Amino acid sequence: MTKKKHFRVVVLGAGFARPAGLLLADELFAEIRSRATIQYGFTNAIESDLEYFITYKQRCEGTQISKENVDYEEFLGFFDVEHALGFRGGDTITSEGNQTQLIAKKLIGQIIYEKMPKCPESIPTLYLDFARRLQPSDWVLTFNYDTLLERALEAVGTPFRRFPIRYKEVHPRLGYGVSDDSQDEVVVLKLHGSIDWFDRTPYDEAKNALATVDPNCEPRWYSHFSPDSEFEMTPLLEGIQMPDDPLHRIHRMVNYDSYYSQSHIPQPPFILTPSSGKVLYFEALKPLWWGIGEAGGLNLGMTIIGYSVPPHDEHARQAVYRLTDNYTGFEPNLELGGIRKSPLKLLNLAHHKHETQLFKSRYRFVNWDRTEAWLDGFNKESLDFIFGKGC
């Protein structure tokens, strides 16, 4: 018997991965500092840049802060601006970031990988059950870097793709394509990148530069893209796609377990660091965000799991605002195929009164007459709240 399609949108934040033992953002930055000291010494780039940032805040704003209580999103955002505008001139390390950014991205990848389940048998049942209950009509928008959901989907045999649209044909000159809806699959869009994603652009640029001297010379620092690399790299996009899609740059490392088992990984994954300056690095990810402000109205279900709408993610707050406004404001009694649109569902962990107040203040923009909240965190009991009983 064919299941009825619910056409859900599910938004995932850090709270989704918390039951698996992954760190929240503030815990992650503390671990980054600790690891950087171990791997690069007490005078590493992060510590030096922290000192510079603290002096900047003191002299420009009269603010007295320490390394322990610095706003890490503001700190990383400060150096995102510095890198994007090339303040350091010839000392700008690569197009992927200055030294602090590169170290942070490498360590984020390593820390998250180490915290994740390593084999299907070790994936918590909660995530396997969540993956089983997703349906081919569902779209998952996640702000998380980990691959927990993908591993769970693979473990239970649920087909999925990591990009917005499959095409039967494309017409680049006319600027449109014909979508291919023949495959039943969940759509998982990783809006801030992933620990198993790598940008091929620096390799191609270095290869072209070296070709003027020796056409057969391979860029040593980007050896994971070399033809004889031990790491299997596959394009994120599959099948026929628009030739100018910037997602062509992004490749996925299939065997990233062996990559992260190295004590020092050579290159950072393609992720946007947890900073206030993420939007400066969105070029390759724009297709994942395209049209997000027009979605929601015709969906029959929408759930946001463990996303706290942090103030430094203004771009994400705008997206969540538009999604929820569309969902609750357009055709609240919509019914398709015998399924009626359900209330907006917000799931978070808020056991104490002040946590509940903070949660509701950050979501003050939603229509609470059309919204239900679950404040016991992501757990087994929450699955019926998310999907409905019998789904």
N, C-alpha and C positions, 0 to 999 in steps of 0.2 A: 504494500500500500504506500503510495507516494505521500510524503509529509507535506502539509501546507506550508507555504513560504511566508516567513514573518517580516522579511525585509528590514532587519534590525541594523542599527548603527551602535557599535559598542566602542566607547572611548576608554583607553587604559592609561592610568598614571602609575606612579611608583608604588602605591598601595596595593596594586594587583600582584606585584612580585614579592611583597613583604613576607607572606606566609612561607615562601620558599627560602627565606633567609637572606635575600638580597638587601643591600643597604639603601637607606634613604639618602637624599642629596647631601644634607649637612654631614651625615656620617661618612659619606663617600669622600668628601673633601678632606676630612681629618685623616682618613686612611691614605689618601694621595700624598699628603704632606709627610706622613710617616714613611711610606714606601720610597718617596723621592730622596729622603735623607739617607735611607739604607743603600739605595742604588747609586745615588749621585753625590753623596756627601752632604755635610752640613751647610756648605755654601752653594748649593744647587740653585738653578735659575728661579725656581718657585720662591725659595726663601729670599733671594736677592730682590726679586720683583715685589714681594710682599713688603719689604722694607721701603722700597721706592714708593709704593702705593700709600703706605701709612704716612710717609713724609708729605706726599702730595695732598692727602686729605687734611693733614694738620695745617699745612701752609696755606691751602686754598680755602678751607672751611673752618679752621680752628678746631677740628674734630680730633679728639684723642682716642685712638683705638690701638689694640694689640693684635698680634698675629692670631691669637686664639679667638678673638671675637670679631674679626674682620668679616664683612658681608662678602662671602665668596663669589656670589653671582655678580656683584658690582666689581669686585677685584678682577675676575676673569673677563668681564665686559670691558673694563678699562683697557686691558691689553688686546682685546679683540679690535677695538678702535685703533689702537696704536699699530697693530699689524695690518689691518685692512687699508689704512691710509699711508702705510709705509714710513712712519715716523723715524724708524731706525735706518732708513736708506739701505746702503749696501750690507748692513748687518742683519737685514731681514732674512731669516733662515730659508724658508721655502714658502710656496704658495699655500701650504697647509697650515702654516702658523709659525710664530716665533718659538723660542726654546721652551718657555713655560707652557704654551699651548700644546706643543708636541709631547712633552713629558706628561702633562695632564691626560691627554687622550690615550697615550700608551698605557698609563697606569689604570685609567678607568676600564679599558678593555681587559687588562689582566685581572683586576680585582673582581669585576663582574663575572668573568669566566670562572675564576676560582670558586666563587660562591654558588655557581649554578650546578644543578644535577648533571652528572657526566654521562649517564646512560639511561635508556628508557625505563629500566627497572627502578631507578632512583628518583624519577619524577613523582612528586607528590600526587596522590590520587585526586586531590582537588582540581589540579590543572588538567588531568586526563579527562575527568568528568566534564569540566568546562569545555574542553576541545570537542568532546563527543556531542555536546548539545548545541554547538554552533552549526548553522545550516548554510548551504551554498549561496543563499541570498543575503547573508550577513556580511557587513563591512566592519572590520576592526581597525580603528585609528589609534595607534599607540605612540606615546611619547617616550617609551622605555627603550634602552639600548640593548637589553638582554635578548636572548633567543629562546627564552622559556616557552612562550606560546608556540613558536614554530616547532620546537622539539616535541611538545605535547601533541600537536596536530599530526606530525609524522608518526608518532608512537601509536596513535589510535586509528591511523589510516584515513584521516580527513583531508581531502584534496584542498589545496589553497594556492594562491599566487601572491606575489609581493609587489605588484604594480597595478595601476588602476584599470587598464583596459587591454583586452586582447582584440586584435583586428583581423578581419577576413581580408581586407584590402585597405591600402592607404593611397591618398592622392595629395602628395606634398605641395604641388603647385597650386592646388585649389584649397589647401589647408584643412582637409577633413579626411576622415577614415570611416570605414564601415565596421562596427564592432562585431565581435564573434562571441555570442552568448551560449554556444553549444556545450561548453564545459561547466559542469556543476562544481563550483569551488568557492571557498571562503576567500575574501579579499583581506589581506593584512598589509596595512600601509604604516611604515615606520617613519613617522614624521620628523624625527630628530636623528635618523641614522641608526646604525647597528654595529655591534662589535665584530660581526663577520663581513662587513662591507668595507671595500677599499676603492679609492679613486684611482683610475688608471692614468689620469692626465699627467701627473708628475713623471711617471715612467716614460710615457710617450714623448714628453718634452725633453727629458734627459737623453733618451735614445736618439732623437733627432739631432740634438746638439753634438753627441758623440759621433754620429754618422759622418760628420764633416772630417773627422780624423780617421776613424775606422768603422766601416759599416757593420762589422760583426761584433763590435764592442757592446757589452750589456751593462746598463747602469747598476752598479753593485748594491746601492742602497735600496733599489726597488726590485730586487732579484725575485720576489714572489710572483712577478709578472713575466719573468723570463720564460722562454719556451721550454727549458729543461728544469723548471722549478719543481720542487717536491710538493708544492702546494697547488691544489686544483682550484683554479679561478674560473668562474662562470659568470656571464653577464646577468645582471639583475633582470633586465628585460628579456622576454622570450617571444619567439615568433616574429611576425611582421609588425614593425613599429615605425613611427614617424622618424625619418633620418636625422632630424634636428633635435630630437628629444634629449635633453641634458642627462637623463637617467642612463643613457648609453655609456657615460663615464664610469658608472658604478658597477663594480663586480663583486660577487659574493665568493668568499673563500669556503669551499665545501669542507675541507679537512682542517678546520681552524683549531681543533684540539691540540694538534702537534705544534701549531704556530704559537699558541699561548703557553705551551709547556716550556718554551725557552725562557731563560732567566731574564734576558733583555730582548724584547721584540724590536726588530729593525725599524718598522714603520707603524704609525698609528692607524687605527681603523677609521672609517669615515663616520664620524659622529660630530654633532654640534655640542660643544662643551656646555655644562650648566651655567650659562652666563646671561647677562642682560643684553649682550651683543649678538645673539644667535642670528638675527635677521641679516647680518652682514654676510653670512655664508650660506644663504638659502638657494643660490642659483641652481645647483644640481638637483635640489629637492622640490623645486617649484611644481613639477607635474603632480606630486603627491598632494599638494594643497589646492590645485586648480579646481575651481568650482565648489569648494567646501562651503562657501557662504550661501550657496543655493540649495544645499542638501537639507534633509530633515523633514520637510513638509509632507512628502509622500511616503515616508517610512512609517511602518506600523509599530516599531519598537525602538526605544533609545535608552541606553544605560551608560552612565559614566562611573567607572570603577577606580577608586583610589587616586583621583586627581584633585589636588588641593587648590588649583588655580593660583599658583604663586605669582606675586606681583611682578617679578622680573620677566615673566613670560607673557608680555602684553599681546604679542602676536597670537598666542594660543588662547588667551582669554577672549580676544576678538572672535576667533573661530568658534570656540565653545558657545559664546554668546549668540552668534548667528545661528548655529545649529539648533540650540535649544529654543530660541525664539521662533525659528521656522517650525520646529516640531510641535510646540505647544500652541502656536498661534494660527496654524493653517489646518483647516479641516480636523478639528479635535475628535470628531465622531467618524472619521474616515473608516471605511470597511472595504476590504479587498479579499476575494476568495474565501469569504466566511470568517475572516479574522478582523477584529476591530482594533484600531489604534489604542495602545495602552498608555497610561500616564508615563511621563518622563521619570526615570528611576536614577537616583543618585545614591551611590554606595561609598561609604567612607568609614573610618574608625574614629569615633568620638565618644569616649566613655564618660568624660567629665563635662561639667556644665560649660566651662570656658572653651573647651574644644568644640562643643556643639555650637556655641555662639560664633566662634571663629569660622567654622564650616558654613553656617548659614549666612554670615556676613559676606563671605567670598562668593556665595551663590545667591546674593540678594537679587540678582537680575532675572532669576527664573520665575516663571508663573507657578507659585506654590499651590494654586488651586488645581493645577494639572500635573503635580509632581509628587512622587513618593520617595521617602528617604529610608535608607538602611544604614544604621550607624554602629553596627557591631563588626565592621571590617569584612574583608573578603574571606569567606569560609564556606564549608560544605552547606550549611543552612541557607546561605545567601543565593545558592544556585536557583532555587525555585523562585526567589524574588526577581532574579535577573531574567530568567527564561519563562517562568510560569510553570505551574505543575503539569506534568504529563508531556512536557516539550523536551 
